[in-house]
Amino acid sequence: MFCKNDEQLLRSLAREVKEASLDPINNVKREFWYRHTSLKGERPAVFVHPDGSWNEFLPYSNLECEDWYAKSIEYILRQRIFRHKYIHDDVPIEGSFHVQKVYYNSMWGVQPKFKPRNSDSGSWHHEPIIEKASDWKQLKMPKVEYDDAATKQRFEDVGNLLGDILELDYVGVQLFNFHMIHWYCDYRGLENMYMDLVLEPEMVHETIRFFTDGVISMFKQYEQLGLVSLNNDDTFHYTGGIGYNSELPSEGFNPDHVRLIDVWGAAEAQEFSSVSPEMHEEFILQYEREVLELFGLNGYGCCDDLSQKLNGVLKIKNLRRVAVCPWADISKFTPVLGDKHIMTWKPQPAYLAYDKLSTEEITKELNEGVKKANGGKLELILRDTHTVKKEPERFNEWIKIAREAIKNNWEG
């Protein structure tokens, strides 16, 4: 499967990852996350997710492997090496590698259309393909198919290549986040969606009902096909943070057949950020709660201010994480969420994008935010860093300021 050049490169990268994983600090970090996500952490967690900045440090065009799957392995290994060298937050470096099971998902059967961006990092625009209610009939329920033979062949190939260096395991699906309003906008357009809430409410309800039934069917197909894989590890959890947790998998766990109740789920409707709490509940949240009932632990929210919508959010079954976006006031979350849920706070990433790192603004924001979070459970998640001006040291500077803010302001 792999050419000689790819084999040599991947084995070399795997050895670097393995060496990094042997640092005892990784055990300390791992155990901390287990306590943190189980609401027993002694302090807030600090996590940096480079997001768009990966394009500055690890552009896909610079990958050296020839085969597409070899490139995907190379990318993952290089990300861990970069993190070990440049991002000294609370995330451990693992000496394992997940071999992805081969499966196919038809999703909704119709490709959305977009007006393309003018640059790699530029904006794009929806090009609606749904003009009237009957057009939604183009969409079909998702159908999932598992290719057992291709999966076994892939595992054998990767095992022969890296099995003596890294601990390998099969994984199918580990990310169970879903985005029903986003899908609606993909086909109908963002502006049209807002108008539909007022002018075509029944169409919105019928479509979100369709998406709800479809995503539940899709997740249950994953479960029936043996594609559900545990995500209580270093897997990124969509709401924020990572998945290490001692409460998952749930009671009755069978390692030979992982269930949806054994894993983290997540949902959001950030397009509804400016929509009233009443309409948020009516048009999307009640449907999201229905899907989230499938999972053992859940997170909710993304880049939308949920401070006025917490009553509905708290009705989500097995809720553990609630997103606090950069423009939300943490003081409105702390007394409501208390010590029963984690505030997944995403401070302002723009301060890292200035020509000169704005340490004063970062310090002010993080100190004020940590003070307001006292009495609750908190994690500081740096996300959406579309650029750090090719200066990876900015990540550690932010981490240093975050740790100082916790040290000086967290009352635990």
N, C-alpha and C positions, 0 to 999 in steps of 0.2 A: 504493500500500500504506500509506503514512504520511500522516496528516493534517498540515495546515500547522503546527499547534502542535508536534506531535512532531518534524517536520522541523527547525524552528528550534531547539528545545531540543537535539536530538541533535547537530546541527552545532556548536552552541556548546560542548557538552561535549567533542566530538571535538577541537575546536581546543585546548581546555585540555590534553587528554591528549597531543596532538601536541607542544605546547610543552614539556610536562614531559619527554617522551621525548627531546628534543633536548639535554638536559643531558648534558655529557660524562661525568658520573659513571656514567651507565647503561652505557656501554661498559666501564668499569672493573669494574663489578659483574658484568656478563655474562661477561666473560673470567675473572673469579675463579671463577664457578660451573663453567665448563668445566674448569678445573684441579681444582677441589674434587671434583667427581663422578668425575673420572678418577684420583682418589687422588694428585694432584700439588699439592694446595692447600697454601699456606704457613701457614695457620691455620684454626681451626674457622669454619664458616659460621654466621651469625646470621639467623634468619628468624622473623618474627612473622606468625601466621595468626589474625586476630581471631575466627574461628568465631562463637560465639553473640553476641559483642559487636557484630557487624554489625547486629543487631536494635536496638541502642541508637543507632547513628549513621546507619544507612541502612535504616530500616524500610520494608518493601515498600509499606505504606499511604501513605508519603510521596512515592513516585515520582510524577512529574508527567505522564508520557506517558499516552496514552489506550489505544493498542493494546497487546495483551499482548506481542507480539514487540518492539515499541518499548520497552516497559518492561524487557525482558530486556537490551536493548542499553544502556539508560540505567543499569541497575544495574551492569553491568560497567564502564562508563566512570566512573561515580561512585566505584566501588571504587578504581580507579586514581588518581583525583584525590585521594581521601582518603589513600591510601597515600603519594602524593607529598608531601602536606602534613603528615601526622602520624606516619608510620612510616618511619623512616630506617634501615632494616636493610640487608641485602645484596641485596634484591630490586630489579632494575631496572624502570623503567617503559617498556614497549614502545609504539611508535607504530604497531602493527599491530592488526588486528581479524579474528578468526576468524568467518566466516559458517558457521553450522551446517548441514550437510546434513540433509535431511528423510528420516527413516527411522522405521520402526515395529518394536517388539520385543514379542512376546507374552509374554516371560519364561516363567513356569511355568504360565500360563493360569488361575490361581486367585488371587484377592485374599486376602491374610491379613486376619485380623480383630484389632482391638485394643480394649481398654477405654480410652476417651479420657482425656486429661489434663484436669485441672480448671482449668489456666491455660496461657497460651501457652508458658511455660518450665517447666511442671510435668512430672511423670513419667507414663508410660503403662504398660499391662500387656498382655501377650499374651492373646489369647482363642483357645485352640487349636481348630483345625478338624479336626485329625487325632486320632482316638480309638483307632484300631487300625491294624495294618500295612496292611490292604487299602485304607484311606482314602488312602494315598499315591498310589494309581492315578489320583486326580483330577488330579494334576499332569501337564503335558505338556511335551515338549521345546520350548525356545525357537525361535521362527520370526522371522526378520528380513526386512523388506521395505524396499526403497529406492525413494523417489519422486524420480526424476530430474527430471521436469518441474517439480515444486514447488521443488526445490533450485535449478534454473536461474533460476526466477522470483525466488526470494528473493535470490540473488546479484545479479541485475540490479537489483532494488529497492534493496538496500543499497549497491550500487556507485554508483547514481545519487545516492544520498543522501550517502555518506561517502567515496566512492572518490577524490575530489580532496584529501582531508585525511589519511586513514589508509591504510596498506597493507593491502589485503584479500586473504584467501585462503579457499578451501574447507576445512572440516574435518568429518570424520565423527565417529569415536570416538577420543578421546585418553586416556581413563581405562580402564585394564585391571586394575582391582582387583576381586576377587570374594570372597564372604563366605558360604561354604557352611554353616558352623555357624549363622550368623545366619539364613540362610534356613530351616534346620531348625527353629530356635526360633520363627521367624515363624509356622510352621504347627503346630508341636507344643507350643510353650511352653518357657520356660527350665527350670523345675523338672522338667518331664517329660523334657527332654533329658538331664539329669543322671541321672535314674532309668533311662532307657533304656540308658545306657552299661553298666549293671550287669544290668538285667532283660531288656532286648531288644537285645543287641549285634548280632545278625544284622540286625535292622530298621535299626539305625543304619548299618551297613556298606552295606546295599542302597540306602538313601536317599542316602548320600554318594556312592556309586558313580553313582547316577542324576544327582545334581547335577554330578559330575565330567564325565560324558559330555555332559551338557547344556551346561555352560559352555564346554567345548572346542568343541562344535558351534557354539555362539553366536559365539565368537571367530573360528572359521574361516569362518562366514557373513559376518562383518564383512570378513574378508580377501577373500573371493570377490566380494563386492559393491563392493569399492573403498572401504569405509568406514573402514579403518584409517588413521589420520593420525599423523604424527610427534608425539612428546611430549617431544623433547629441546630444550625451550624453556622459557618461563616457566610451563608447565603444572604445577600442583601434583601432586606424586607422593604417593600415598596414605600410604606409610610415613612420609613427612616430606620437607621440602625441596622443591626444584623440579627440573625435568628437564634443564636445560642439560647437555649431555655431548658430548664429541668422539668417543666410540667408537660412538655411534649416529648415523645408521643403520648397519646391519651391512654386511659385504662383499657385493657383488652388488646393491646398492640400485638400484631403479628408481623414480624420483620419480613416475612415472605409475601405479605400483601398489605402495603401501607394504605391507610384510609385517609379521606379528606379530614376527618376529625383529628388526625395525628399531626396536622401541619398548620402553619400560619396562612391566613388569608388577608386580603386588603382591598379596599375600594376607595374611590374618590370621585368628586364631581366638580373639579376646579373651575369649569366653565360656568358654574352656578355661583361663583364668588359674590356677584352683585345681585343675586336673586334672593328674594325674601325668605326667611326661615319657613314660612307657611308653604310657599311654592316649592322650596327645596324638599320639604317633607312629602308634599303631594306628588311631585313629578319624578323624584329619583330616590330619595333616601328610603322610603318604605320598600322599594324594590331591592335596593342594595342590601338591606337588612335580611331579606328573604334568602339571598344567595349566601351571605356571610354566616348564616346559621349552620352551614355545612362544616365549618372549620373549628379547630381546637382553640386557636387564639386569633385575634384580628387586630388590624390597624385601620384607621380611617383618616382621610384627608391628604392634601398635597400642598399646593401653593395658594390655597384659598383660606380666607379668614373665617374660622368656624366659631368665633367667640359668641355669636348670637344664635348659634344652631346646636349648642351642646346638649340641650334637652333631648332632641331627636337622636343625636349621635350616641348618647349614653344608653339608648335602648338596644344598641347592637349587641348581640349575644357574644360572649367571650371577648369583649373588647379589652385590649391591653394598651395599644398605642393610639394617641390622637395627635395629629400634626398641628404645629403652631408655626405659621408661615412668617416671613420676615416683617410683614406689615401688621401682624396681629399683636395685641397687647397681652403679654403673658399673665399679667395680674388678673385678667378676666377668666383665665383657665384654672389657675392654681386652686382657688376655693371651691370650684365646681368638681374638678377631677381628683383633688386631694391626693391621698397616697394609694389609691386603688387603680390608677392608670398612669401611664408614662406620657409626659408632655414631650413630644418629639419636636423640639425647637430647631428651626432652620434659620439661623441668623443671616443677615444681609451679606451675600457673597460679592456684591459689587465693589466693596472696599478692597478686595484683592485684585480687582481688574484695573485700578487706576495706574497711571504711568509710574507713580511712586506709591508703594504700599501705605495705606492709610491706617497706621497703627493706633493713632489717637481715636479715630472713630470706632475701630474694632474694640479697643479697650473700653470705651464708654458704653457701647452697646452690650458687650458681654457682661460687664460688671452690673449694669442696670438689670439685665435680663435674669441673671442668676439670683440677684436679690429678690426680684418679684416672684421667682419660682420656689422660694423657701416655703416648706410646708407641703410640697408636692414631690413627685418623682420626675426627674428631668434627664434628657439627653441632648447634647449639642451636636447638631448634624450640619456640617458644611457641605452644601450641594449647589448645583447650578453655577459652578465656577467656569464660565465659558472661556475665560482666559486668566492666566496669572502672569502674563507677559513673559512666558517661557522662563520663569524664575521659580523652580520647585521649592526653594527655601521659604517661599511665602507660606506654604502649607504649615511648615513647622513653626513659623513665627505666629501664625494664627493659633496653633495648638498650644504654644507656650502662653499666649495671652489668655486662652480659655482656661488652662490649668491654674493660672494665677487668679483669674476671676473666681473660680471655684474655691480655691484655697482661702481667698480673702472674704468671700461673701456667703459661702454655703454653710448653713447651720446644721444640716443633717438631721 
